[in-house]
Amino acid sequence: MRHYAILRLLLAAFFLYIAWPVIPSASSNTELIFWGGWLLFLLLVIGANLATLLQMTSPPVMEQEQYNERRRDNY
């Protein structure tokens, strides 16, 4: 389910597009800490989704494809 990772990357890019004009206008120390933390979190989200997209990690459990195979135990 690679399309979920692509959608999350597009959503992160949209949030960055919305926030980018506001970031340079930060004047107080609190605003700078907030935007620094926000950008750090954004980089973590982008990195995790790129790792999933490039199949460096396995996708979350909810997004893993399940194969309906009947298993028989020979006892």
Secondary structure by P-SEA (a helix, b strand, c coil): caaaaaaaaaaaaaaaaaacccccccccaaaaaaaaaaaaaaaaaaaaaaaaaacccccccccbbbbbbbbbbcc
